[in-house]
Amino acid sequence: MESIAPLDKRNGDSPVTMTYHLNRLQALVVQENYCLTLNANGSIPPEKILRKLVYNHPLYTLDAVGRQHRWSHGMRSIWMERLRGIRS
């Protein structure tokens, strides 16, 4: 299957590298900085890597899109219950 990820023309047509600062995105209250980097291609020192994972982009079908609504509605209910518990 051909990748639809954006390519970085400066880096030999490899997929673009993207880094997310998890402390900020997940509101982590820790002194250590945690980053999630996609498509790093060896640019991160090995001693800084906590875990390597391989993900594939989801394949959207009509059935999957139909189920997504039910899943997101269920997750919203779970989060609302958690918020109610926190505020009590």
C-alpha positions in Angstrom: 0.0 0.0 0.0 1.4 3.4 -0.9 1.8 5.9 1.9 -0.3 9.0 1.9 1.9 10.7 4.5 3.4 14.1 3.6 6.9 13.8 2.3 9.8 16.0 3.4 11.5 17.1 0.1 14.5 18.3 2.1 15.1 14.9 3.5 15.2 12.6 0.4 11.4 12.2 0.1 11.1 10.4 3.5 7.9 11.0 5.6 7.9 14.3 7.5 9.1 14.0 11.1 6.6 15.3 13.7 7.2 15.7 17.5 4.4 16.3 20.1 5.2 17.6 23.6 3.2 15.1 25.7 3.6 17.1 28.9 1.6 19.9 27.4 -0.9 17.8 25.5 -1.6 15.4 28.3 -1.2 17.9 31.2 1.5 15.8 32.7 2.8 17.3 36.0 6.3 15.9 35.9 9.8 17.4 35.7 10.9 15.2 32.8 9.9 16.2 29.3 8.1 13.5 27.3 7.9 13.8 23.5 6.3 11.6 21.0 8.1 11.7 17.6 6.8 10.2 14.4 9.1 9.2 11.5 12.3 10.0 13.4 14.4 7.8 11.1 17.4 7.4 13.6 17.6 11.1 14.6 16.9 10.5 18.3 19.8 9.1 20.5 18.9 5.5 21.4 19.3 6.1 25.2 16.4 8.7 25.0 14.0 6.3 23.4 11.5 4.7 25.9 9.6 2.6 23.4 9.3 2.1 19.7 5.9 1.3 18.1 4.8 0.8 14.6 1.4 2.2 13.7 -0.6 2.1 10.5 -3.1 4.7 9.5 -6.6 3.3 10.0 -8.5 2.1 7.0 -11.9 3.8 6.9 -14.8 1.8 5.6 -18.5 2.6 5.8 -18.9 0.0 8.6 -15.9 1.6 10.5 -17.4 5.1 10.2 -20.8 3.8 11.4 -19.2 2.2 14.5 -17.1 5.3 15.3 -20.1 7.3 16.3 -21.2 4.6 18.8 -17.7 4.4 20.2 -17.2 8.1 20.6 -20.6 8.5 22.3 -19.6 5.7 24.8 -16.3 7.4 25.5 -18.0 10.8 26.1 -20.3 9.1 28.7 -17.2 7.6 30.5 -15.4 11.0 30.6 -18.6 12.8 31.8 -18.8 10.3 34.7 -15.2 10.9 35.6 -15.6 14.6 35.6 -18.6 14.3 37.9 -16.5 12.2 40.2 -13.7 14.8 40.2 -16.0 17.7 40.9 -17.7 16.0 43.9 
